[in-house]
C-alpha cells in the first residue's frame, strides 16, 4: 500500500517565509528552504519535524527581539502545476510589556566564587547564587538560572527585569570585593552577562533535541545521548550546547514540575553519566527554591512531619501519597545515584529548616521535646554524613526550648 503522505512530502518542496511586524508593518526577514537537495534519500516526516522545529526557533527568536509586535510563518508548498499553495502555520503576538513585580533580592549567606569568564556563569556556584538572589523572579516567571543563561527565548522576557538584575549584580559585586572595588567588580559581572546574552543570540540556530511521539514526555528513549553524540568535543562549547538543548527541550510555559519531569525522562534507563549530569544541573536549579521543595513534599501537618518527609526524599524514598507528583521520579533518580546536586540541595534545605526557630509540632513543651528527640534520631540515621550537624542544631533547639518563658 502506498503512503500518500510520504509521496506528497517527497515530491513537493517546502519553503518557509518568516515575517515580523514592527511599527504596524509586516516585513519578511528570513526565508528557509527544506534543503532536500542535500539529502541522499527522499525527504520524510522526520525531516519535516526537524525543519519545522528549526522554523519555530527562528520565529521565537525574532519575537523576543525589542520592537517586534508579532511574528508570522507562511509555509509554501510547490504543487505539481508549478504554483505554490500557502498556509500560515505560526502567527504569534508579542507579550505586552508590563512593570516588573515589586520584590527584593534573596539573601546570600556567603559570596559566590569569582567568575572570570562567561563559562563560569554556568558553574553550579554561580547558578545557585543567581537562584537565591532572584528566587522571587524565578517563581514569578517560572524559570531557572540555567534557562536564563542558555535559552535565547528568555531574552525578551528578562528585559523588563533589568533593574532587579542590576541590583543583584551590585549585591554580588559588593560581597565579592567589599569597599571601593565593588563597583569595578559589578562592571565586570555586567560584561560577563552581556557576553552570555550575545552567546545566547548567536546560538539561536544551534541544533535542538528532536521531539518524538514515542513517549508521553515527547522525546524518544535515549534521545539526549544521541544528541550528545553529535556535539563538538571542545568541553566549553559542548557543555553550553548540551545545557542549552536540555533547557529548550522543556516548554517555557509549562509548570515547573512538568519541566523537571520532562528533563528526568531525557536520559532513559541506560542514560550516560554525562546525560544525567546535565539533567541534574537543570533540576537542581529549581530545587534551590524553598517554595518548589514544599510543593514536592505536599501538604504536611507541621514542620516535624515536613522534615521527616524531606529526609526520606534525600535518600530517594517517597513513601506516601501526600508527596507531589514529581516526588516519585525524583526519588527514583536520587536513589539510583543520578542526581547528586539535587540531593545536595534537598539536604541544604533540610538543614536550614531544621535550624529555623519554627516549632516542630503543634503541641506544648512535652510533645515538642519528644518530637525533637525522635526527629533528630531519624534524621541522623537517614543522613549519617551530616549527622554531626543535625546533632548540633538539635542541641541548640533543645536549649532554646528549655529557655522559653512559658516552660515551667
Secondary structure, DSSP 8 states (H G I E B T S, - for coil): ---HHHHHHHHS-EEEEEEEEETTEEEEEEEEE--GGG-SS---HHHHHHHHHHHHHHHHHHHTSTT--EEEEEEEEE-TTS-EEEEEEEEEE---------------SS------SGGGGGSHHHHHHHHHHTHHHHHHHT--HHHHHH-GGGHHHHHTTHHHHHHHHHHHHHHHS-GGGHHHHHHHHHHHHHHHHHHHHHTTTS------SSSTTSS-TTHHHHHHTTS-S-HHHHHHHHHHHHHHHS-TTS-HHHHHHHHHHSS-TT--HHHHHHHHHHHHHHHTSHHHHHHHH---SSHHHHHHHHHHHHTT---STTS-THHHHHHHHHHTT--HHHHHHHHHHHHHHHTSSS-SSSS-HHHHHHHHHHHHHHHHHH-GGGHHHHHHHHHHHHHHHHT-TT--
